[in-house]
Amino acid sequence: MIISILGSFGTTEIVVIVFLALLLFGGKKIPELMRGLGIGLKEFKKAIESEETNK
């Protein structure tokens, strides 16, 4: 699903998005945001798996 969403973006769009993220959040804040996103995705996957085993 993520790949299909990213597939619609070209190289130029991705560069612009990364540049805007750096401008908005700064270089020091980006790793912290990505770490939080990773933890959130991990918890989401864990919840989905536990729901599937309960059925």
Distance bins in CASP14 RR format, pairs under 12 A and 6 or more apart:
PFRMAT RR
TARGET T0000
AUTHOR 0000-0000-0000
RMODE 2
METHOD distances of the structure
MODEL  1
1 7 0 0 0 0 0 1 0 0 0 0 0
2 8 0 0 0 0 0 1 0 0 0 0 0
2 9 0 0 0 0 0 1 0 0 0 0 0
2 37 0 0 0 0 0 1 0 0 0 0 0
2 41 0 0 0 0 1 0 0 0 0 0 0
3 9 0 0 0 0 0 1 0 0 0 0 0
5 13 0 0 0 0 0 1 0 0 0 0 0
5 14 0 0 0 0 0 1 0 0 0 0 0
6 13 0 0 0 0 1 0 0 0 0 0 0
6 14 1 0 0 1 0 0 0 0 0 0 0
6 17 0 0 0 0 0 1 0 0 0 0 0
7 13 0 0 0 0 0 1 0 0 0 0 0
7 14 0 0 0 0 1 0 0 0 0 0 0
8 14 0 0 0 0 0 1 0 0 0 0 0
9 15 0 0 0 0 1 0 0 0 0 0 0
9 16 0 0 0 0 1 0 0 0 0 0 0
9 17 1 0 0 1 0 0 0 0 0 0 0
9 18 0 0 0 0 0 1 0 0 0 0 0
10 16 0 0 0 0 1 0 0 0 0 0 0
10 17 0 0 0 0 0 1 0 0 0 0 0
11 17 0 0 0 0 0 1 0 0 0 0 0
11 18 0 0 0 0 0 1 0 0 0 0 0
12 18 0 0 0 0 0 1 0 0 0 0 0
12 19 0 0 0 0 0 1 0 0 0 0 0
13 19 0 0 0 0 0 1 0 0 0 0 0
13 20 0 0 0 0 0 1 0 0 0 0 0
14 20 0 0 0 0 0 1 0 0 0 0 0
14 21 0 0 0 0 0 1 0 0 0 0 0
15 21 0 0 0 0 0 1 0 0 0 0 0
15 22 0 0 0 0 0 1 0 0 0 0 0
16 22 0 0 0 0 0 1 0 0 0 0 0
16 23 0 0 0 0 0 1 0 0 0 0 0
17 23 0 0 0 0 0 1 0 0 0 0 0
17 24 0 0 0 0 0 1 0 0 0 0 0
18 24 0 0 0 0 0 1 0 0 0 0 0
18 25 0 0 0 0 0 1 0 0 0 0 0
18 26 0 0 0 0 0 1 0 0 0 0 0
18 27 0 0 0 0 0 1 0 0 0 0 0
18 30 0 0 0 0 1 0 0 0 0 0 0
18 34 0 0 0 0 0 1 0 0 0 0 0
19 25 0 0 0 0 0 1 0 0 0 0 0
19 26 0 0 0 0 0 1 0 0 0 0 0
19 27 0 0 0 0 0 1 0 0 0 0 0
19 30 0 0 0 0 0 1 0 0 0 0 0
20 26 0 0 0 0 0 1 0 0 0 0 0
20 30 0 0 0 0 0 1 0 0 0 0 0
21 27 0 0 0 0 1 0 0 0 0 0 0
21 29 0 0 0 0 1 0 0 0 0 0 0
21 30 1 0 0 1 0 0 0 0 0 0 0
21 31 0 0 0 0 0 1 0 0 0 0 0
21 33 0 0 0 0 1 0 0 0 0 0 0
21 34 0 0 0 0 0 1 0 0 0 0 0
21 37 0 0 0 0 0 1 0 0 0 0 0
22 28 0 0 0 0 0 1 0 0 0 0 0
22 29 0 0 0 0 1 0 0 0 0 0 0
22 30 1 0 0 1 0 0 0 0 0 0 0
22 31 0 0 0 0 0 1 0 0 0 0 0
22 33 0 0 0 0 0 1 0 0 0 0 0
23 29 0 0 0 0 0 1 0 0 0 0 0
23 30 0 0 0 0 0 1 0 0 0 0 0
24 30 0 0 0 0 1 0 0 0 0 0 0
24 33 0 0 0 0 0 1 0 0 0 0 0
25 31 0 0 0 0 0 1 0 0 0 0 0
25 32 0 0 0 0 1 0 0 0 0 0 0
25 33 1 0 0 1 0 0 0 0 0 0 0
25 34 0 0 0 0 0 1 0 0 0 0 0
26 32 0 0 0 0 0 1 0 0 0 0 0
26 33 0 0 0 0 1 0 0 0 0 0 0
27 33 0 0 0 0 1 0 0 0 0 0 0
27 34 0 0 0 0 0 1 0 0 0 0 0
29 35 0 0 0 0 0 1 0 0 0 0 0
29 36 0 0 0 0 0 1 0 0 0 0 0
30 36 0 0 0 0 0 1 0 0 0 0 0
30 37 0 0 0 0 0 1 0 0 0 0 0
31 37 0 0 0 0 0 1 0 0 0 0 0
31 38 0 0 0 0 0 1 0 0 0 0 0
32 38 0 0 0 0 0 1 0 0 0 0 0
32 39 0 0 0 0 0 1 0 0 0 0 0
33 39 0 0 0 0 0 1 0 0 0 0 0
33 40 0 0 0 0 0 1 0 0 0 0 0
34 40 0 0 0 0 0 1 0 0 0 0 0
34 41 0 0 0 0 0 1 0 0 0 0 0
35 41 0 0 0 0 0 1 0 0 0 0 0
35 42 0 0 0 0 0 1 0 0 0 0 0
36 42 0 0 0 0 1 0 0 0 0 0 0
36 43 0 0 0 0 1 0 0 0 0 0 0
36 44 0 0 0 0 0 1 0 0 0 0 0
37 43 0 0 0 0 0 1 0 0 0 0 0
37 44 0 0 0 0 0 1 0 0 0 0 0
38 44 0 0 0 0 1 0 0 0 0 0 0
38 45 0 0 0 0 1 0 0 0 0 0 0
38 46 0 0 0 0 0 1 0 0 0 0 0
39 45 0 0 0 0 0 1 0 0 0 0 0
39 46 0 0 0 0 0 1 0 0 0 0 0
40 46 0 0 0 0 1 0 0 0 0 0 0
40 47 0 0 0 0 1 0 0 0 0 0 0
40 48 0 0 0 0 0 1 0 0 0 0 0
41 47 0 0 0 0 0 1 0 0 0 0 0
41 48 0 0 0 0 0 1 0 0 0 0 0
42 48 0 0 0 0 0 1 0 0 0 0 0
42 49 0 0 0 0 0 1 0 0 0 0 0
43 49 0 0 0 0 0 1 0 0 0 0 0
43 50 0 0 0 0 0 1 0 0 0 0 0
44 50 0 0 0 0 0 1 0 0 0 0 0
44 51 0 0 0 0 0 1 0 0 0 0 0
45 51 0 0 0 0 0 1 0 0 0 0 0
45 52 0 0 0 0 0 1 0 0 0 0 0
46 52 0 0 0 0 0 1 0 0 0 0 0
46 53 0 0 0 0 0 1 0 0 0 0 0
47 53 0 0 0 0 0 1 0 0 0 0 0
47 54 0 0 0 0 0 1 0 0 0 0 0
48 54 0 0 0 0 0 1 0 0 0 0 0
48 55 0 0 0 0 0 1 0 0 0 0 0
49 55 0 0 0 0 0 1 0 0 0 0 0
END
